[in-house]
Amino acid sequence: MSRTYAYPQLEVILDSIADGVFTVDRNWRITSFNRAAEEITGVAKKEALGRLCSDVLRADCCEGEGRCALRSSLETGKPVVNRRITIIDSTGESKAVSISTAIMRDPAGRVIGGAETFRDLTRMEELQKAISRSYTCQDMLSVNHRMREIFELLPMVAESTSTVLIEGESGTGKELLARAIHSLSPRAEKPFLAVNCGALPDTLLESELFGYKAGAFTDARKDKPGRFQLAEGGTVLLDEIGDISPALQVRLLRFLQEKEFEPLGGVKSVKADVRIIAATNKDLDELVEGELFRRDLYYRLNVVRLALPPLRERKEDIPLLVEHFVSRFNRLQGKQVAGASERTMAALMAHDWPGNVRELENAIERAFVLCRSGLIDVTHLQYSLGGRKPPEPAPGATLRQMEAAFLTEALKKNLWNRGKTARALGIHRSTLYRKIKDLGLQIPGRKN
């Protein structure tokens, strides 16, 4: 096989691919090497062509019998898909990559070599390690299993360019999640702009998003760029997307399809490279069925869907969040509040939190007005929960009893299966066993 591309256009196609691609002949000599392969390995194409692939990639799978993925494909006739390996680049640095292989045949069906694609996993693995070091993802904290699943997805979501739809009740942290996606993405150094679509009338929202030209209306004395133009290269969060009018839905759909728009009063289209993240506290499926939201726009927005659970479904996060808010307000207000008392925490755990994390944060901030130091007591919550008397746990209940009730309920939901319960709560099985023993919980049909 020639060491040059069979067709000139093939080189253009391969160089446009984001993954590294190279081919070898039956003697393991490299016959093609695309631009992404150069960037990942640090080896120029002219230096790679004609060399053994093992000398160029210096991968851990190049050593030992049966470890080379490309050799395995050529010997078995079966492709290898997404195998993780480590290569050494031209600077001597180790890089984690994902490889896939395929056999190359001539028109007569004879094997003439193989092809391998590889994707750099370094950035993604670094992000995943950073997130897994604690229960924190950017400014979001959680030990809840559903939240942790979202945290684990974030590096992959952030690396993509796809539109994201975030669903969740008011106060669950939809904007925080959108900012986390932006901060973890290659667009992190570019602007992040949030627009509350439910807070502006239709005409103002349209000019806010698309901008306008001088003379478009009476007070338009000069051009004003819209958010899509101001966020060039970055991210725009369209909060409360379910509130926009049918007319504006049409304009937004065109922008998502074409990545261009016309400012109000303009005659020329403007291109904008921005990533769209939409958020809503409404059920868009119901709005689509009721013909209040365009189905085609919904499909455009609903590429990656992240659903944030309400705080009442992740009450195991309340102690962690309270500690975080207490620490922050101590810094901001120069106080020495030690935390929440046991009965206060029990009362917080008993509340349903219709305002979710935002309501909890506001409750702790208002409690700081009455509590100068020591522990936040139940009396400090008197005006902290929307003017209502703080919920009282059962007579004589302590945080320990509240924790016992919480774990018992979780065990019941999982039919008393301790392994499933531990996974559902996002804790290690041994931690759950210890809690069951310490709290004296009885598992039906089992002697603790």
C-alpha positions in Angstrom: 0.0 0.0 0.0 1.3 3.5 -0.9 2.4 5.7 2.0 0.3 8.5 0.6 -3.4 9.0 0.5 -5.2 7.3 -2.4 -7.4 10.3 -3.1 -6.5 14.0 -2.3 -9.9 14.7 -0.8 -9.4 11.8 1.7 -6.6 13.8 3.4 -9.0 16.8 3.7 -11.7 14.6 5.3 -9.3 12.9 7.8 -7.8 16.2 8.8 -11.2 17.6 9.6 -11.9 14.8 12.1 -11.4 15.7 15.8 -10.1 12.2 16.7 -6.6 11.1 15.8 -6.6 8.6 12.9 -3.7 6.6 11.4 -3.4 3.6 9.1 -0.7 0.9 8.9 0.3 -1.7 6.3 0.9 -5.4 7.0 4.4 -4.6 8.3 2.9 -2.1 10.9 4.4 0.9 9.1 2.3 4.0 9.3 0.8 4.9 5.9 -1.4 7.9 6.9 -1.5 10.2 9.9 -4.1 13.0 10.3 -3.8 16.4 11.9 -5.5 15.4 15.2 -3.0 12.5 15.5 -0.2 15.1 15.2 -1.8 17.3 17.9 -2.4 14.4 20.3 1.0 12.7 19.9 3.1 15.8 19.2 4.6 13.9 16.3 4.5 15.6 12.8 3.0 13.6 10.0 6.2 13.6 7.9 8.0 12.1 10.9 5.4 9.5 11.5 4.9 8.2 8.0 6.9 5.0 7.3 7.7 4.4 11.0 6.4 1.5 13.2 3.2 2.6 14.9 4.6 1.3 18.2 7.5 3.7 17.9 5.2 6.7 17.3 2.5 6.0 19.9 4.7 4.3 22.5 1.5 2.9 24.0 1.3 0.5 27.0 -0.6 -1.9 24.8 2.3 -2.2 22.4 4.2 -4.4 24.9 3.4 -8.0 25.6 1.6 -10.7 23.6 -2.0 -10.1 22.6 -2.2 -6.6 24.0 -2.0 -4.6 20.8 -5.6 -3.8 19.7 -4.7 -3.3 16.1 -2.8 -6.7 16.0 -5.8 -8.3 17.7 -8.1 -6.9 15.0 -5.9 -8.1 12.1 -5.6 -11.6 13.7 -9.2 -12.1 14.7 -11.0 -10.0 12.1 -12.9 -8.3 14.8 -12.8 -4.5 15.5 -11.8 -3.1 18.9 -14.1 -0.3 20.2 -13.3 2.3 22.8 -10.5 0.6 24.6 -8.7 2.8 27.1 -4.9 2.8 26.8 -2.0 5.1 27.7 0.4 6.6 25.2 3.6 8.7 25.6 3.6 11.9 23.5 6.7 13.6 22.0 7.4 15.5 25.2 7.5 12.3 27.3 4.1 12.9 29.0 1.6 10.1 29.5 -1.8 10.6 27.9 -4.9 8.5 28.4 -6.7 7.8 25.1 -9.6 5.8 23.9 -8.9 3.7 20.8 -10.9 1.9 18.2 -9.6 -0.3 15.4 -10.7 -1.7 12.0 -9.3 -3.9 9.2 -8.5 -2.4 5.8 -9.0 -4.6 2.7 -8.4 -4.2 -1.0 -11.1 -4.6 -3.7 -10.4 -8.4 -3.8 -11.1 -8.7 0.0 -7.4 -9.2 0.9 -6.2 -7.7 4.2 -3.8 -4.9 3.4 -3.5 -3.2 6.8 -5.5 -1.6 9.6 -6.8 1.7 10.8 -6.9 3.1 14.3 -8.7 6.1 15.7 -7.9 7.5 19.1 -9.4 10.2 21.3 -7.6 12.2 24.0 -9.2 11.5 27.4 -6.8 13.6 29.5 -9.0 16.6 30.0 -12.1 14.5 30.7 -10.3 12.3 33.3 -8.8 15.4 35.0 -12.3 16.9 35.3 -13.8 13.6 36.7 -11.0 13.3 39.2 -11.5 16.9 40.3 -15.2 16.3 40.9 -14.8 13.0 42.6 -12.4 14.4 45.2 -15.4 15.7 47.2 -19.1 16.1 47.2 -18.7 19.5 45.5 -19.1 20.4 41.8 -18.3 24.0 41.3 -20.7 25.8 43.7 -23.0 22.8 44.1 -22.9 20.4 47.0 -24.6 17.0 47.4 -24.3 13.5 48.7 -27.6 12.5 47.0 -27.2 9.7 44.4 -29.2 11.5 41.8 -27.2 14.7 42.1 -23.9 12.7 42.1 -25.0 11.0 38.8 -25.5 14.5 37.4 -22.0 15.5 38.7 -20.5 12.5 37.0 -22.1 13.4 33.7 -21.0 17.1 33.7 -17.5 16.6 32.2 -18.9 14.8 29.2 -21.8 17.3 28.9 -19.4 20.3 29.3 -17.0 18.9 26.6 -19.8 18.7 24.0 -21.4 21.5 22.1 -24.9 20.2 22.4 -27.8 22.2 23.7 -28.7 21.4 27.3 -32.2 21.5 28.9 -32.2 21.7 32.7 -35.4 20.9 34.5 -36.2 21.5 38.1 -38.4 23.4 40.6 -37.6 27.0 41.5 -34.6 27.2 43.9 -33.1 23.8 43.0 -29.9 25.4 41.4 -30.6 25.4 37.7 -28.4 28.5 37.1 -25.6 27.1 39.3 -25.7 23.9 37.2 -25.6 25.9 33.9 -22.6 27.9 35.2 -20.9 24.6 36.2 -21.3 23.3 32.6 -19.9 26.6 31.2 -17.0 26.6 33.7 -16.0 23.1 32.9 -16.3 23.6 29.1 -13.7 24.8 26.5 -15.8 28.0 26.5 -14.9 28.8 30.1 -12.8 31.9 29.3 -15.7 33.4 27.2 -18.8 35.1 28.6 -21.7 33.4 30.4 -24.9 35.4 30.2 -28.2 34.5 31.8 -31.6 35.8 30.6 -34.8 35.3 32.6 -37.3 34.8 29.9 -40.2 35.0 32.3 -39.3 38.4 33.7 -39.5 40.4 30.5 -42.4 41.2 28.2 -42.1 39.8 24.7 -40.8 42.9 22.9 -38.2 43.6 25.5 -37.0 40.0 25.6 -36.7 39.9 21.8 -34.5 43.1 21.8 -32.5 41.7 24.8 -31.7 38.5 22.9 -31.2 39.7 19.4 -30.4 43.4 19.9 -31.6 46.2 17.6 -30.4 48.7 15.1 -30.6 52.5 15.4 -34.0 53.7 14.3 -35.7 50.3 14.9 -38.2 52.2 17.2 -38.6 55.7 18.7 -36.0 55.5 21.4 -33.5 53.5 19.5 -30.9 56.2 18.9 -27.9 53.8 18.4 -27.2 50.1 17.8 -27.5 47.8 20.8 -26.1 44.3 20.6 -28.1 41.5 22.0 -27.1 38.7 24.4 -26.3 36.3 21.6 -23.9 38.8 20.1 -22.4 39.8 23.5 -21.8 36.1 24.5 -19.8 35.3 21.3 -17.8 32.1 21.9 -19.5 31.6 25.2 -22.8 30.4 26.7 -26.2 31.9 27.0 -28.7 30.5 29.7 -32.3 31.0 28.7 -34.0 30.6 32.1 -37.7 29.9 32.3 -37.8 29.0 28.7 -41.4 27.7 29.0 -42.6 31.3 29.4 -41.7 32.6 25.9 -44.4 33.5 23.4 -45.1 31.4 20.2 -43.8 34.3 18.1 -40.5 34.4 19.9 -40.3 30.6 19.8 -40.2 30.8 16.0 -37.2 33.2 16.1 -35.4 31.2 18.7 -35.9 28.0 16.6 -34.3 29.7 13.6 -31.3 30.8 15.6 -30.8 27.2 17.0 -31.0 25.8 13.5 -28.9 28.4 11.6 -26.8 30.0 14.4 -27.7 33.3 12.9 -30.3 36.1 13.6 -31.4 39.5 12.5 -31.4 42.3 15.0 -34.6 44.3 15.3 -34.7 46.8 12.4 -31.8 45.0 10.7 -31.7 43.7 7.2 -28.6 41.5 7.4 -28.2 38.3 9.3 -25.6 38.1 12.1 -23.7 34.9 12.9 -23.2 34.0 16.6 -21.1 31.1 18.0 -22.8 30.6 21.4 -23.9 27.5 23.3 -27.5 27.5 24.5 -28.5 26.1 27.9 -32.3 26.3 28.6 -33.8 25.9 32.0 -37.4 25.6 33.1 -39.5 24.9 36.2 -42.4 23.8 34.0 -43.2 20.5 32.4 -42.4 21.2 28.7 -43.9 17.8 27.7 -47.3 19.0 28.9 -46.9 22.4 27.2 -46.1 20.7 23.9 -49.1 18.4 24.3 -51.2 21.5 25.0 -49.8 23.2 21.9 -48.4 26.0 24.1 -44.8 25.2 23.2 -43.5 24.3 19.7 -42.6 20.6 19.3 -39.8 21.3 16.9 -38.2 23.8 19.3 -38.6 21.4 22.2 -36.7 18.7 20.2 -33.9 21.3 19.5 -33.6 22.2 23.2 -34.0 18.7 24.6 -30.7 17.2 23.3 -29.1 16.7 26.7 -31.7 16.7 29.5 -30.7 17.1 33.2 -33.4 17.0 35.9 -32.6 18.4 39.3 -34.4 16.8 42.2 -36.2 19.0 44.7 -34.7 19.3 48.2 -37.5 17.3 49.8 -36.2 14.3 47.8 -32.6 14.8 48.8 -32.9 15.6 52.5 -29.6 13.9 53.2 -28.0 17.0 51.7 -29.5 19.3 54.3 -26.7 18.9 57.0 -24.1 19.4 54.3 -25.8 22.5 52.9 -26.4 24.0 56.4 -22.7 23.6 57.2 -21.8 25.3 53.9 -24.2 28.2 54.4 -23.1 28.7 58.1 -19.4 28.8 57.0 -20.2 31.3 54.3 -22.3 33.7 56.4 -19.7 33.6 59.2 -17.1 34.9 56.6 -19.5 37.5 55.2 -20.9 38.8 58.5 -17.9 38.3 60.7 -19.7 36.1 63.2 -18.7 32.9 65.1 -21.9 30.8 64.7 -20.9 27.1 65.3 -23.7 25.5 63.4 -27.2 24.3 64.0 -28.4 22.6 67.2 -29.6 19.0 67.1 -33.3 20.1 67.5 -32.8 22.8 64.8 -31.4 20.3 62.4 -34.3 17.9 63.2 -36.8 20.8 62.4 -35.0 21.6 59.2 -35.2 17.9 58.2 -38.9 17.9 58.9 -39.7 20.9 56.6 -40.8 20.2 53.0 -38.8 23.1 51.5 -41.2 24.2 48.7 -38.5 26.9 47.9 -35.8 24.2 47.8 -32.1 25.1 48.3 -32.8 28.8 47.9 -35.3 28.7 50.7 -32.9 26.8 53.0 -30.1 29.4 52.3 -32.5 32.3 53.0 -33.6 30.5 56.3 -30.0 30.2 57.5 -29.3 33.8 56.5 -32.3 35.1 58.4 -31.4 32.9 61.4 -28.0 34.7 61.5 -29.8 38.0 62.2 -30.9 36.6 65.6 -28.0 34.3 66.3 -24.7 36.1 67.0 -22.6 33.1 68.1 -22.9 29.6 69.4 -25.5 27.3 67.8 -28.6 28.2 65.7 -31.6 27.3 67.9 -35.1 26.5 66.9 -36.2 29.9 68.1 -33.8 31.5 65.6 -35.9 29.9 62.8 -39.1 31.5 64.0 -39.1 34.1 61.2 -36.9 32.1 58.8 -39.4 29.8 57.0 -41.7 32.3 55.3 -43.1 33.7 58.5 -44.3 30.3 59.6 -43.6 28.6 62.9 -40.7 26.1 62.3 -41.9 22.6 61.8 -41.7 20.6 65.0 -40.3 17.0 64.9 -42.1 14.4 67.0 -42.1 15.2 70.7 -38.7 14.6 72.1 -37.3 13.8 68.7 -33.6 14.3 68.2 -31.5 14.4 65.1 -30.5 10.8 65.8 -34.2 9.8 65.8 -34.8 11.8 62.6 -31.8 10.0 61.0 -33.2 6.7 62.1 -36.6 7.5 60.6 -35.0 8.7 57.3 -32.9 5.5 56.9 -35.9 3.3 57.8 -37.9 5.0 55.1 -35.1 4.5 52.6 -34.8 0.8 53.5 -38.5 0.3 53.1 -38.4 1.9 49.6 -35.7 -0.6 48.6 -37.6 -3.6 50.1 -35.0 -3.7 53.0 -32.2 -4.5 50.5 -29.2 -2.9 52.1 -27.0 -2.9 49.0 -29.7 -1.2 46.9 -30.4 1.3 49.7 -26.7 2.2 50.0 -26.5 2.8 46.2 -29.7 4.8 46.3 -28.3 7.1 49.1 -24.9 7.4 47.4 -23.0 6.0 50.4 -20.7 3.0 50.8 -22.4 -0.2 52.0 -20.2 -0.4 55.1 -21.3 3.1 56.1 -24.9 2.0 55.9 -24.2 -1.2 57.9 -22.5 0.9 60.6 -25.5 3.4 60.7 -28.0 0.5 61.0 -26.0 -0.9 63.9 -25.4 2.4 65.6 -29.1 3.4 65.4 -30.3 0.0 66.4 -32.5 -0.5 63.3 -34.1 -3.9 62.8 -34.1 -5.4 59.3 -37.1 -7.8 58.9 -35.9 -11.5 58.7 -32.3 -10.6 59.6 -30.5 -10.5 62.9 -28.4 -7.4 63.2 
